Amino acid sequence: MLTPMTTGFIGRLRANDQGAWFELWETFGPVVRAQLAKWGRGRIGSQTVQDLSQETLAALSESIDRYDPARGARFSTWLLAIAKHVLGDELDRRHAQKRGGNRKNAELDEAWMGACNGSSVDRAYEAAIFGAKVEAAIRLVQKEADFTDFSIYAMRVLDGKPGKDVADALGISEPTVSRRLARVREALRGKLVEVITAYSFTDEERAEAARNGLGGTPKQDRAPADDALFDEAIAEIYHQQVELRRKDQAERLRD
């Protein structure tokens, strides 16, 4: 079933909340563009990819009236099906123009609402969707955290610098680095829950964090190794997202 956080976000989209639209575009735009470019295989240029990704995200909120969470579709399945539909319409329109005719846009096939089996899932795409959620959580923490605290987390975890180097660079002790880093880590754990919940329609999606080494183990039950593994998983996903955005930016500047 839809969670209050999910329905609240969808409500913001349907109310044309520009902040919600920006969040959606900023979070999933690069993933959608990468998938459309992959499917297009050179048949569409980067500007068309950009336009189609906007159409995909617009259709995402408009289709909520027909969405039935009881049928088991993931957020990523919903997004992927709409992207395929939008690209198919564009290619059919081009084909019709070559033949001197017009083609009416097809209705969105709702077969996507059924749960996918493992063999039909594009693992790289699913990983990119989850990575986008993690990156969104990192951005939110960066906005809300103390500047120095987040800088410590970025240097120590995202950039992989030793604690002594971070302490020397900022003129503070290593224990202070550890305490302030832990503060940001705890905030990030909370934001991950919020972001994943907002974009989740199934229990499977809500369990994604645990499957990716970012589970919500209660603080009192955590060992130091749990924090180290959490930081390692965050850093790996962060760098994957940086590379995705780098490729996305290069593609958008190509035309």
Backbone as CSV, one residue per row, in Angstrom:
resi,resn,N_x,N_y,N_z,CA_x,CA_y,CA_z,C_x,C_y,C_z
1,MET,0.835,-1.192,0.000,0.000,0.000,0.000,0.875,1.249,0.000
2,LEU,0.323,2.346,-0.471,1.064,3.594,-0.486,1.253,4.107,0.935
3,THR,2.430,4.646,1.218,2.699,5.201,2.534,2.286,6.675,2.554
4,PRO,2.054,7.254,3.754,1.727,8.684,3.816,2.793,9.555,3.157
5,MET,4.070,9.143,3.296,5.142,9.931,2.687,5.062,9.880,1.167
6,THR,4.735,8.689,0.633,4.616,8.539,-0.805,3.429,9.326,-1.342
7,THR,2.272,9.149,-0.707,1.089,9.854,-1.190,1.245,11.362,-1.036
8,GLY,1.995,11.786,-0.002,2.237,13.217,0.168,3.068,13.778,-0.968
9,PHE,4.077,13.021,-1.397,4.915,13.494,-2.494,4.130,13.529,-3.795
10,ILE,3.356,12.479,-4.066,2.535,12.447,-5.274,1.529,13.586,-5.256
11,GLY,0.971,13.867,-4.074,0.034,14.987,-3.955,0.689,16.308,-4.315
12,ARG,1.930,16.476,-3.916,2.666,17.691,-4.260,2.857,17.793,-5.766
13,LEU,3.152,16.672,-6.420,3.312,16.681,-7.874,2.009,17.084,-8.558
14,ARG,0.912,16.471,-8.100,-0.378,16.735,-8.736,-0.848,18.162,-8.485
15,ALA,-0.369,18.770,-7.401,-0.697,20.172,-7.114,0.260,21.130,-7.822
16,ASN,1.119,20.559,-8.679,2.090,21.346,-9.445,3.063,22.093,-8.537
17,ASP,3.449,21.445,-7.446,4.464,21.992,-6.545,5.808,21.950,-7.280
18,GLN,6.346,23.121,-7.592,7.585,23.173,-8.380,8.764,22.553,-7.644
19,GLY,8.747,22.648,-6.314,9.802,22.010,-5.540,9.790,20.506,-5.713
20,ALA,8.590,19.908,-5.722,8.468,18.462,-5.897,8.911,18.060,-7.298
21,TRP,8.547,18.857,-8.307,8.964,18.557,-9.672,10.483,18.613,-9.793
22,PHE,11.083,19.610,-9.139,12.543,19.712,-9.194,13.183,18.500,-8.527
23,GLU,12.639,18.075,-7.382,13.168,16.896,-6.692,13.135,15.673,-7.605
24,LEU,11.999,15.494,-8.274,11.845,14.340,-9.156,12.844,14.395,-10.301
25,TRP,12.959,15.557,-10.912,13.867,15.748,-12.050,15.314,15.578,-11.618
26,GLU,15.675,16.198,-10.500,17.045,16.136,-10.015,17.440,14.712,-9.613
27,THR,16.491,13.989,-9.030,16.792,12.649,-8.528,16.876,11.617,-9.641
28,PHE,15.866,11.594,-10.520,15.769,10.497,-11.481,16.047,10.881,-12.923
29,GLY,16.215,12.175,-13.203,16.485,12.607,-14.571,17.665,11.901,-15.220
30,PRO,18.838,11.830,-14.566,19.982,11.165,-15.194,19.735,9.684,-15.485
31,VAL,19.013,8.999,-14.596,18.737,7.577,-14.810,17.833,7.389,-16.018
32,VAL,16.788,8.216,-16.115,15.857,8.129,-17.238,16.575,8.434,-18.547
33,ARG,17.406,9.462,-18.552,18.113,9.826,-19.784,19.069,8.721,-20.213
34,ALA,19.761,8.113,-19.255,20.674,7.026,-19.592,19.919,5.840,-20.190
35,GLN,18.746,5.543,-19.655,17.966,4.413,-20.158,17.412,4.716,-21.552
36,LEU,16.924,5.928,-21.761,16.399,6.304,-23.080,17.501,6.281,-24.138
37,ALA,18.686,6.769,-23.779,19.811,6.760,-24.724,20.210,5.328,-25.066
38,LYS,20.179,4.457,-24.072,20.511,3.045,-24.290,19.527,2.410,-25.262
39,TRP,18.239,2.650,-25.048,17.221,2.095,-25.945,17.280,2.729,-27.323
40,GLY,17.566,4.051,-27.360,17.562,4.763,-28.637,18.650,4.298,-29.583
41,ARG,19.776,3.832,-29.057,20.874,3.270,-29.852,21.247,4.150,-31.045
42,GLY,21.390,5.436,-30.784,21.806,6.347,-31.834,20.685,6.866,-32.718
43,ARG,19.467,6.365,-32.535,18.354,6.830,-33.372,17.815,8.179,-32.913
44,ILE,18.111,8.550,-31.670,17.664,9.842,-31.157,18.860,10.582,-30.577
45,GLY,18.855,11.914,-30.733,19.947,12.731,-30.230,19.775,13.076,-28.766
46,SER,20.792,13.724,-28.198,20.761,14.032,-26.770,19.650,15.020,-26.415
47,GLN,19.311,15.947,-27.318,18.234,16.887,-27.013,16.891,16.167,-26.966
48,THR,16.705,15.195,-27.867,15.471,14.403,-27.840,15.408,13.572,-26.565
49,VAL,16.531,13.017,-26.156,16.587,12.271,-24.898,16.164,13.173,-23.740
50,GLN,16.661,14.398,-23.750,16.304,15.365,-22.707,14.799,15.627,-22.699
51,ASP,14.241,15.870,-23.876,12.805,16.151,-23.985,11.974,14.950,-23.538
52,LEU,12.372,13.757,-23.964,11.606,12.559,-23.620,11.695,12.233,-22.133
53,SER,12.822,12.559,-21.523,12.934,12.316,-20.082,11.991,13.237,-19.316
54,GLN,11.811,14.466,-19.787,10.850,15.377,-19.156,9.429,14.854,-19.327
55,GLU,9.128,14.354,-20.517,7.801,13.790,-20.751,7.546,12.576,-19.861
56,THR,8.578,11.776,-19.663,8.454,10.592,-18.817,8.108,10.971,-17.392
57,LEU,8.821,11.961,-16.857,8.585,12.351,-15.473,7.242,13.059,-15.309
58,ALA,6.797,13.769,-16.342,5.476,14.385,-16.286,4.388,13.312,-16.267
59,ALA,4.549,12.299,-17.108,3.562,11.213,-17.170,3.544,10.394,-15.895
60,LEU,4.662,10.390,-15.181,4.767,9.626,-13.935,3.697,10.052,-12.936
61,SER,3.550,11.339,-12.734,2.556,11.806,-11.763,1.137,11.720,-12.318
62,GLU,0.999,11.912,-13.637,-0.337,11.887,-14.237,-0.964,10.500,-14.215
63,SER,-0.121,9.464,-14.159,-0.650,8.104,-14.188,-1.015,7.576,-12.802
64,ILE,-0.840,8.382,-11.753,-1.092,7.891,-10.400,-2.550,7.478,-10.206
65,ASP,-3.477,8.095,-10.928,-4.887,7.738,-10.781,-5.159,6.302,-11.193
66,ARG,-4.328,5.756,-12.069,-4.531,4.390,-12.539,-3.621,3.393,-11.840
67,TYR,-2.788,3.899,-10.943,-1.832,3.020,-10.280,-2.504,2.189,-9.187
68,ASP,-2.245,0.895,-9.200,-2.809,-0.020,-8.201,-1.657,-0.732,-7.488
69,PRO,-1.271,-0.266,-6.283,-0.125,-0.862,-5.593,-0.344,-2.324,-5.239
70,ALA,-1.607,-2.768,-5.164,-1.890,-4.163,-4.811,-1.391,-5.125,-5.883
71,ARG,-1.163,-4.626,-7.093,-0.695,-5.490,-8.174,0.815,-5.677,-8.162
72,GLY,1.519,-4.985,-7.273,2.917,-5.304,-7.017,3.967,-4.567,-7.812
73,ALA,3.623,-3.517,-8.534,4.621,-2.814,-9.338,5.519,-1.950,-8.461
74,ARG,6.819,-2.015,-8.721,7.777,-1.161,-8.048,7.750,0.242,-8.649
75,PHE,8.294,1.212,-7.929,8.446,2.556,-8.477,9.282,2.500,-9.747
76,SER,10.370,1.729,-9.709,11.267,1.645,-10.862,10.573,1.028,-12.071
77,THR,9.659,0.061,-11.832,8.908,-0.557,-12.926,7.975,0.460,-13.565
78,TRP,7.329,1.237,-12.734,6.434,2.298,-13.201,7.201,3.272,-14.088
79,LEU,8.332,3.734,-13.591,9.142,4.695,-14.324,9.637,4.113,-15.646
80,LEU,10.097,2.859,-15.617,10.618,2.216,-16.811,9.533,2.030,-17.870
81,ALA,8.341,1.609,-17.447,7.252,1.391,-18.394,6.842,2.691,-19.084
82,ILE,6.802,3.770,-18.330,6.423,5.059,-18.912,7.498,5.533,-19.887
83,ALA,8.770,5.362,-19.531,9.860,5.756,-20.431,9.784,4.983,-21.747
84,LYS,9.507,3.680,-21.664,9.361,2.867,-22.879,8.205,3.370,-23.729
85,HIS,7.099,3.698,-23.078,5.914,4.185,-23.783,6.216,5.501,-24.507
86,VAL,6.872,6.427,-23.801,7.188,7.737,-24.373,8.148,7.586,-25.563
87,LEU,9.168,6.742,-25.417,10.111,6.522,-26.519,9.421,5.851,-27.697
88,GLY,8.575,4.861,-27.413,7.853,4.176,-28.489,6.986,5.126,-29.281
89,ASP,6.306,6.037,-28.584,5.483,7.021,-29.266,6.320,7.925,-30.169
90,GLU,7.499,8.316,-29.679,8.372,9.188,-30.474,8.864,8.475,-31.729
91,LEU,9.274,7.230,-31.604,9.771,6.488,-32.767,8.643,6.199,-33.752
92,ASP,7.446,5.886,-33.245,6.302,5.651,-34.128,5.916,6.930,-34.866
93,ARG,5.999,8.057,-34.166,5.662,9.339,-34.798,6.631,9.648,-35.933
94,ARG,7.908,9.384,-35.690,8.911,9.627,-36.739,8.678,8.718,-37.937
95,HIS,8.349,7.470,-37.653,8.097,6.523,-38.734,6.892,6.964,-39.562
96,ALA,5.842,7.439,-38.874,4.638,7.893,-39.575,4.935,9.116,-40.439
97,GLN,5.778,10.018,-39.935,6.126,11.216,-40.701,6.879,10.850,-41.969
98,LYS,7.758,9.868,-41.884,8.496,9.431,-43.072,7.558,8.886,-44.141
99,ARG,6.472,8.301,-43.681,5.507,7.729,-44.613,4.442,8.746,-45.039
100,GLY,4.584,9.981,-44.549,3.672,11.045,-44.951,2.347,11.041,-44.224
101,GLY,2.275,10.386,-43.080,1.017,10.335,-42.336,1.195,10.827,-40.917
102,ASN,0.130,10.753,-40.159,0.147,11.138,-38.755,-0.217,9.928,-37.913
103,ARG,0.224,9.939,-36.679,-0.087,8.833,-35.786,-0.533,9.387,-34.440
104,LYS,-1.664,8.911,-33.976,-2.174,9.321,-32.671,-1.400,8.590,-31.586
105,ASN,-1.078,9.297,-30.490,-0.354,8.679,-29.389,-1.121,7.487,-28.828
106,ALA,-0.394,6.417,-28.537,-1.014,5.209,-27.995,-1.309,5.375,-26.510
107,GLU,-2.270,4.608,-26.017,-2.567,4.592,-24.595,-1.476,3.814,-23.865
108,LEU,-1.194,4.229,-22.632,-0.191,3.536,-21.828,-0.702,2.155,-21.441
109,ASP,0.063,1.129,-21.813,-0.284,-0.248,-21.470,-0.064,-0.457,-19.975
110,GLU,-1.111,-0.873,-19.273,-1.021,-0.994,-17.821,-0.563,-2.372,-17.357
111,ALA,-0.106,-3.213,-18.285,0.397,-4.523,-17.893,1.607,-4.402,-16.966
112,TRP,2.303,-3.250,-17.016,3.471,-3.026,-16.176,3.142,-3.065,-14.699
113,MET,1.854,-2.903,-14.338,1.515,-2.849,-12.915,1.692,-4.182,-12.216
114,GLY,1.781,-5.262,-12.985,2.026,-6.558,-12.361,3.460,-6.663,-11.887
115,ALA,3.694,-7.402,-10.833,5.045,-7.549,-10.299,5.941,-8.247,-11.314
116,CYS,7.178,-7.770,-11.445,8.132,-8.374,-12.384,8.827,-9.559,-11.731
117,ASN,9.122,-10.584,-12.541,9.964,-11.647,-11.999,11.421,-11.262,-12.184
118,GLY,12.298,-11.985,-11.504,13.706,-11.599,-11.501,14.333,-11.555,-12.868
119,SER,13.923,-12.437,-13.776,14.561,-12.508,-15.085,14.260,-11.310,-15.960
120,SER,13.194,-10.571,-15.641,12.804,-9.447,-16.487,13.368,-8.114,-15.998
121,VAL,14.105,-8.136,-14.899,14.594,-6.905,-14.305,15.993,-6.586,-14.821
122,ASP,16.197,-5.353,-15.248,17.504,-4.868,-15.651,18.254,-4.478,-14.381
123,ARG,19.235,-5.287,-13.995,19.912,-5.071,-12.715,20.655,-3.737,-12.681
124,ALA,21.269,-3.357,-13.796,21.990,-2.088,-13.828,21.023,-0.925,-13.635
125,TYR,19.853,-1.026,-14.253,18.836,0.021,-14.106,18.349,0.094,-12.667
126,GLU,18.060,-1.054,-12.057,17.590,-1.076,-10.672,18.643,-0.484,-9.739
127,ALA,19.909,-0.806,-10.000,20.988,-0.263,-9.174,21.070,1.257,-9.312
128,ALA,20.857,1.755,-10.541,20.900,3.199,-10.769,19.741,3.906,-10.069
129,ILE,18.565,3.282,-10.068,17.412,3.861,-9.378,17.686,3.948,-7.880
130,PHE,18.215,2.859,-7.312,18.517,2.884,-5.881,19.617,3.904,-5.597
131,GLY,20.625,3.950,-6.462,21.689,4.919,-6.284,21.171,6.347,-6.304
132,ALA,20.172,6.610,-7.148,19.584,7.947,-7.215,18.906,8.307,-5.903
133,LYS,18.282,7.336,-5.267,17.635,7.583,-3.969,18.683,7.887,-2.900
134,VAL,19.770,7.124,-2.908,20.840,7.359,-1.942,21.452,8.744,-2.144
135,GLU,21.693,9.093,-3.391,22.268,10.403,-3.690,21.337,11.519,-3.236
136,ALA,20.030,11.332,-3.418,19.060,12.331,-2.969,19.129,12.505,-1.460
137,ALA,19.284,11.399,-0.735,19.405,11.475,0.722,20.668,12.224,1.125
138,ILE,21.770,11.970,0.416,23.024,12.673,0.707,22.846,14.177,0.496
139,ARG,22.189,14.551,-0.592,21.968,15.983,-0.868,21.148,16.640,0.231
140,LEU,20.114,15.938,0.699,19.273,16.497,1.753,20.065,16.704,3.040
141,VAL,20.897,15.737,3.382,21.724,15.870,4.586,22.710,17.017,4.420
142,GLN,23.288,17.148,3.251,24.229,18.242,3.003,23.571,19.602,3.216
143,LYS,22.304,19.720,2.792,21.584,20.989,2.959,21.291,21.288,4.419
144,GLU,21.020,20.251,5.199,20.557,20.453,6.571,21.661,20.383,7.620
145,ALA,22.761,19.731,7.307,23.825,19.524,8.300,24.684,20.770,8.466
146,ASP,25.375,20.826,9.586,26.388,21.854,9.795,27.441,21.723,8.688
147,PHE,27.893,22.852,8.164,28.817,22.832,7.016,30.083,22.039,7.331
148,THR,30.685,22.298,8.494,31.920,21.599,8.845,31.675,20.118,9.064
149,ASP,30.553,19.787,9.702,30.223,18.376,9.922,30.143,17.625,8.599
150,PHE,29.418,18.203,7.637,29.281,17.500,6.358,30.605,17.470,5.612
151,SER,31.400,18.521,5.734,32.713,18.532,5.083,33.579,17.400,5.625
152,ILE,33.506,17.165,6.928,34.252,16.064,7.532,33.782,14.734,6.966
153,TYR,32.457,14.556,6.878,31.928,13.298,6.335,32.357,13.126,4.880
154,ALA,32.289,14.209,4.116,32.661,14.134,2.695,34.134,13.769,2.532
155,MET,34.988,14.411,3.312,36.414,14.124,3.189,36.749,12.709,3.659
156,ARG,36.158,12.342,4.795,36.518,11.057,5.399,35.897,9.874,4.658
157,VAL,34.620,9.999,4.272,33.890,8.871,3.685,33.840,8.950,2.159
158,LEU,33.360,10.058,1.633,33.183,10.150,0.181,34.516,10.260,-0.561
159,ASP,35.473,10.979,0.051,36.784,11.121,-0.587,37.794,10.093,-0.083
160,GLY,37.456,9.384,0.984,38.316,8.312,1.483,39.609,8.763,2.134
161,LYS,39.643,9.973,2.698,40.866,10.451,3.339,40.992,9.884,4.754
162,PRO,42.219,9.592,5.196,42.413,9.112,6.569,41.960,10.138,7.601
163,GLY,41.516,9.640,8.749,41.042,10.539,9.791,42.090,11.542,10.224
164,LYS,43.368,11.121,10.276,44.429,12.040,10.688,44.577,13.189,9.695
165,ASP,44.458,12.886,8.395,44.579,13.936,7.377,43.438,14.935,7.487
166,VAL,42.244,14.438,7.761,41.082,15.318,7.911,41.269,16.202,9.139
167,ALA,41.716,15.599,10.240,41.940,16.356,11.474,42.989,17.439,11.260
168,ASP,44.086,17.093,10.598,45.151,18.072,10.350,44.665,19.203,9.443
169,ALA,43.874,18.854,8.433,43.390,19.870,7.494,42.481,20.882,8.172
170,LEU,41.715,20.422,9.166,40.746,21.300,9.827,41.227,21.823,11.175
171,GLY,42.390,21.356,11.629,42.932,21.823,12.902,42.152,21.333,14.099
172,ILE,41.644,20.110,14.034,40.885,19.530,15.130,41.465,18.153,15.440
173,SER,40.992,17.543,16.522,41.509,16.230,16.904,40.795,15.119,16.142
174,GLU,41.438,13.963,16.086,40.815,12.811,15.423,39.530,12.368,16.119
175,PRO,39.475,12.367,17.479,38.198,12.028,18.131,37.078,12.988,17.743
176,THR,37.409,14.270,17.550,36.393,15.238,17.121,35.911,14.909,15.711
177,VAL,36.836,14.520,14.850,36.460,14.095,13.497,35.481,12.931,13.583
178,SER,35.773,11.954,14.410,34.911,10.781,14.541,33.534,11.147,15.070
179,ARG,33.484,12.025,16.073,32.181,12.412,16.646,31.331,13.155,15.622
180,ARG,31.935,14.082,14.904,31.170,14.888,13.950,30.783,14.070,12.720
181,LEU,31.638,13.150,12.338,31.314,12.234,11.244,30.114,11.370,11.638
182,ALA,30.109,10.873,12.870,29.014,10.016,13.339,27.688,10.765,13.322
183,ARG,27.725,12.073,13.602,26.513,12.892,13.598,25.893,12.918,12.198
184,VAL,26.730,13.093,11.188,26.237,13.126,9.812,25.770,11.739,9.377
185,ARG,26.508,10.725,9.758,26.123,9.358,9.403,24.722,9.032,9.940
186,GLU,24.463,9.427,11.173,23.156,9.151,11.771,22.051,9.910,11.042
187,ALA,22.336,11.153,10.663,21.353,11.935,9.904,21.096,11.285,8.553
188,LEU,22.139,10.764,7.935,21.999,10.131,6.626,21.181,8.852,6.723
189,ARG,21.362,8.095,7.776,20.536,6.898,7.966,19.059,7.270,7.987
190,GLY,18.728,8.353,8.689,17.336,8.790,8.761,16.807,9.269,7.426
191,LYS,17.617,10.029,6.684,17.183,10.544,5.378,16.998,9.420,4.371
192,LEU,17.820,8.395,4.463,17.645,7.250,3.565,16.270,6.622,3.743
193,VAL,15.854,6.473,4.978,14.520,5.923,5.245,13.453,6.814,4.626
194,GLU,13.576,8.110,4.797,12.589,9.058,4.263,12.509,8.984,2.743
195,VAL,13.656,9.050,2.089,13.682,9.084,0.619,13.190,7.774,0.033
196,ILE,13.682,6.656,0.566,13.265,5.357,0.038,11.773,5.156,0.251
197,THR,11.255,5.587,1.386,9.818,5.468,1.648,8.999,6.316,0.685
198,ALA,9.481,7.522,0.407,8.730,8.426,-0.479,8.583,7.874,-1.886
199,TYR,9.578,7.119,-2.340,9.550,6.579,-3.701,9.302,5.069,-3.713
200,SER,8.603,4.558,-2.718,8.370,3.116,-2.632,6.883,2.805,-2.632
201,PHE,6.520,1.737,-3.377,5.129,1.310,-3.463,4.958,-0.147,-3.038
202,THR,6.068,-0.810,-2.734,6.013,-2.210,-2.336,6.934,-2.438,-1.141
203,ASP,6.664,-3.507,-0.399,7.529,-3.866,0.721,8.938,-4.189,0.235
204,GLU,9.030,-4.770,-0.954,10.332,-5.113,-1.528,11.196,-3.871,-1.684
205,GLU,10.591,-2.784,-2.162,11.343,-1.541,-2.321,11.763,-0.968,-0.981
206,ARG,10.874,-1.049,0.003,11.201,-0.495,1.307,12.315,-1.280,1.999
207,ALA,12.574,-2.484,1.513,13.664,-3.296,2.076,14.968,-3.123,1.305
208,GLU,14.980,-2.218,0.331,16.164,-2.055,-0.520,17.410,-1.671,0.269
209,ALA,17.251,-0.800,1.251,18.410,-0.341,2.005,19.139,-1.506,2.661
210,ALA,18.377,-2.388,3.287,18.987,-3.543,3.964,19.702,-4.436,2.967
211,ARG,19.109,-4.630,1.782,19.721,-5.497,0.777,21.022,-4.911,0.220
212,ASN,21.147,-3.598,0.318,22.329,-2.929,-0.217,23.322,-2.519,0.867
213,GLY,23.216,-3.133,2.025,24.170,-2.856,3.100,23.934,-1.561,3.830
214,LEU,22.711,-0.997,3.706,22.400,0.276,4.353,21.195,0.130,5.283
215,GLY,21.082,-1.025,5.904,19.925,-1.323,6.740,19.830,-0.445,7.966
216,GLY,18.616,-0.382,8.500,18.351,0.472,9.650,18.481,-0.253,10.973
217,THR,19.651,-0.841,11.241,19.879,-1.482,12.529,19.798,-0.444,13.640
218,PRO,19.029,-0.708,14.704,18.946,0.262,15.814,20.333,0.639,16.328
219,LYS,20.482,1.888,16.711,21.788,2.406,17.105,22.419,1.578,18.218
220,GLN,21.591,1.165,19.185,22.143,0.435,20.325,22.638,-0.961,19.952
221,ASP,22.200,-1.468,18.789,22.605,-2.811,18.358,23.756,-2.802,17.361
222,ARG,24.252,-1.625,16.992,25.296,-1.542,15.982,26.686,-1.747,16.561
223,ALA,27.503,-2.439,15.793,28.920,-2.577,16.120,29.700,-1.593,15.252
224,PRO,30.933,-1.246,15.650,31.746,-0.346,14.811,31.859,-0.834,13.370
225,ALA,31.887,-2.140,13.191,31.993,-2.680,11.831,30.765,-2.332,10.993
226,ASP,29.589,-2.213,11.638,28.372,-1.855,10.916,28.494,-0.456,10.319
227,ASP,29.049,0.466,11.100,29.232,1.833,10.604,30.241,1.867,9.463
228,ALA,31.292,1.081,9.586,32.309,1.040,8.524,31.721,0.504,7.226
229,LEU,30.907,-0.541,7.334,30.279,-1.111,6.142,29.274,-0.139,5.537
230,PHE,28.551,0.576,6.390,27.598,1.588,5.914,28.338,2.657,5.120
231,ASP,29.417,3.181,5.696,30.193,4.217,5.009,30.762,3.710,3.687
232,GLU,31.233,2.476,3.689,31.792,1.901,2.465,30.736,1.788,1.372
233,ALA,29.527,1.346,1.750,28.443,1.224,0.771,28.030,2.596,0.243
234,ILE,27.944,3.580,1.128,27.584,4.939,0.718,28.620,5.486,-0.271
235,ALA,29.896,5.311,0.035,30.954,5.836,-0.834,30.907,5.187,-2.213
236,GLU,30.689,3.878,-2.250,30.633,3.181,-3.540,29.472,3.693,-4.384
237,ILE,28.303,3.815,-3.787,27.130,4.292,-4.520,27.325,5.744,-4.950
238,TYR,27.876,6.557,-4.058,28.114,7.970,-4.369,28.993,8.114,-5.612
239,HIS,30.065,7.353,-5.685,30.974,7.470,-6.831,30.335,6.932,-8.116
240,GLN,29.476,5.949,-8.001,28.734,5.475,-9.168,27.815,6.580,-9.690
241,GLN,27.192,7.309,-8.766,26.307,8.401,-9.170,27.080,9.564,-9.768
242,VAL,28.246,9.841,-9.223,29.092,10.896,-9.788,29.444,10.563,-11.239
243,GLU,29.776,9.301,-11.492,30.112,8.880,-12.856,28.895,8.950,-13.774
244,LEU,27.728,8.557,-13.257,26.501,8.644,-14.037,26.216,10.089,-14.436
245,ARG,26.358,11.002,-13.497,26.110,12.418,-13.794,27.168,12.986,-14.736
246,ARG,28.408,12.517,-14.604,29.448,12.988,-15.516,29.116,12.601,-16.957
247,LYS,28.712,11.358,-17.151,28.343,10.888,-18.491,27.106,11.622,-18.987
248,ASP,26.148,11.844,-18.091,24.922,12.542,-18.460,25.224,13.956,-18.925
249,GLN,26.106,14.664,-18.179,26.470,16.019,-18.541,27.200,16.054,-19.880
250,ALA,28.106,15.105,-20.093,28.857,15.069,-21.355,27.903,14.817,-22.534
251,GLU,26.920,13.964,-22.336,25.946,13.668,-23.392,25.101,14.887,-23.711
252,ARG,24.703,15.630,-22.679,23.844,16.796,-22.877,24.600,17.936,-23.564
253,LEU,25.920,17.980,-23.421,26.727,19.035,-24.038,27.173,18.655,-25.447
254,ARG,26.907,17.425,-25.845,27.401,16.933,-27.124,26.726,17.621,-28.300
255,ASP,25.427,17.892,-28.206,24.716,18.527,-29.335,25.024,20.011,-29.431
